[in-house]
Amino acid sequence: MTKSDQLVPRGFEYAAAPESRAIVSLDDAYGLYVGGKWLEPSETYMTISPASEEPLAAVGQASAADVD
């Protein structure tokens, strides 16, 4: 066994990912929360799960007018 082989960790065990859908519930879509009120966005984009590439939720995309 070489010295570099001795430095490489072995036998990792991983805990469940905190992003698990088993502990989180998502709505189908989310609007914009502006000035203490929920607004209907004029544009949305779909978020996806990096683990499975499945669609998660449509999220409001704020425009300059929404920010003003």
trRosetta pair geometry for C-beta under 8 A, 3 or more apart (Angstrom, degrees):
i j d omega theta_ij theta_ji phi_ij phi_ji
1 5 4.7 -123 -169 84 86 137
1 6 6.2 98 141 -56 118 87
2 5 4.8 105 56 1 74 102
2 6 7.4 -135 99 -6 45 86
3 6 5.7 -54 -157 30 37 115
3 7 6.9 34 149 -21 65 105
4 7 5.7 -55 -153 32 39 113
4 8 7.0 42 152 -28 66 101
5 8 6.1 -52 -154 22 36 112
9 12 6.7 70 126 -59 116 95
16 20 5.7 -11 164 -41 109 143
17 20 5.4 137 77 -47 80 82
17 51 7.6 178 53 -72 169 144
18 23 7.6 -68 -163 67 54 138
19 24 7.3 -42 -167 6 42 146
19 51 7.4 162 101 -21 129 128
20 23 5.4 65 82 16 99 95
20 24 7.0 145 88 10 51 97
21 24 5.9 -82 -131 60 38 88
21 26 7.9 -65 -131 0 91 106
26 56 5.8 -23 119 175 172 87
26 57 5.0 -124 164 -52 124 126
27 30 6.2 119 70 -66 120 76
27 57 6.2 72 81 -130 62 130
28 57 6.2 164 178 -129 20 78
28 58 6.8 14 145 19 68 95
29 44 6.7 -34 -146 -136 110 155
29 57 6.1 169 -91 -175 28 86
29 58 4.1 -14 -112 64 90 101
29 59 7.5 -168 -156 -70 60 29
29 60 7.9 83 173 -46 91 77
30 57 6.0 50 -9 148 99 130
30 58 7.2 -175 26 92 62 57
30 59 5.1 -1 58 -119 106 65
30 60 6.1 -106 107 -2 70 89
31 38 5.0 89 77 -179 131 92
31 39 5.7 -171 160 79 120 43
31 40 5.6 -70 -126 -103 128 33
31 41 5.5 -177 -146 -18 65 87
31 60 4.9 54 -161 -44 34 141
32 38 7.2 140 75 -158 44 52
32 39 4.5 -26 68 62 99 99
32 40 7.9 -19 24 71 91 6
32 41 5.2 112 -24 -74 105 92
32 60 4.3 -120 -51 117 80 153
32 62 5.5 111 -119 -85 135 94
32 66 5.8 -48 165 -171 172 136
33 36 7.8 8 179 -117 86 9
33 37 7.3 171 -152 84 55 29
33 38 5.7 -29 -97 -96 68 63
33 39 7.7 174 -88 15 19 79
34 37 6.3 -31 71 64 65 79
34 39 5.4 -10 27 -1 113 128
34 62 7.7 131 -71 -118 122 123
34 66 6.2 -139 -70 176 155 85
34 67 7.9 -137 -124 -105 127 31
39 60 7.7 120 87 -156 82 163
39 66 6.9 176 93 -139 150 104
40 60 7.9 -172 -179 -106 29 129
41 44 5.6 117 88 -68 132 79
41 60 3.1 172 -45 -140 144 101
41 61 6.1 113 -180 39 139 50
41 62 7.0 -94 -123 -78 109 48
41 66 7.3 0 -124 -94 75 153
42 63 6.2 -12 48 -14 122 130
42 66 7.6 -151 11 -54 102 117
43 60 7.4 102 81 -162 55 57
43 61 4.2 -48 101 60 103 113
43 63 6.8 102 16 -53 116 100
44 58 4.3 33 159 173 140 104
44 59 6.1 148 -158 70 85 32
44 60 5.7 -51 -100 -97 80 38
44 61 6.0 174 -108 -3 20 90
45 58 7.2 161 78 -152 22 66
45 59 5.9 -27 62 60 74 87
45 61 5.4 74 -13 -56 98 119
46 55 5.3 -47 -177 -136 123 106
46 56 7.7 139 178 44 74 65
46 57 7.6 177 -147 94 59 27
46 58 5.5 -38 -93 -96 65 67
46 59 7.7 141 -110 14 17 78
47 55 7.5 106 77 -161 48 60
47 56 4.6 -46 96 56 96 114
47 57 5.6 4 42 56 109 70
47 58 7.8 -178 9 -95 76 18
47 59 5.7 52 -28 -12 110 121
48 53 5.5 4 168 -154 128 47
48 54 6.6 161 -156 78 81 27
48 55 5.8 -53 -102 -101 75 41
48 56 6.1 165 -118 -5 18 93
49 52 4.7 16 93 45 129 84
49 53 6.4 -87 71 -30 76 12
49 54 5.0 12 25 49 119 78
49 55 8.0 -18 -2 38 83 3
49 56 5.6 123 -49 -60 77 107
50 53 7.5 26 -139 -70 21 58
62 66 4.2 -133 -156 87 82 137
62 67 5.7 92 154 -54 123 85
63 66 4.8 107 49 2 67 100
63 67 7.3 -131 98 -2 41 87
64 67 5.7 -55 -152 36 35 112
64 68 6.4 36 151 -20 67 104
65 68 5.7 -52 -148 35 33 111
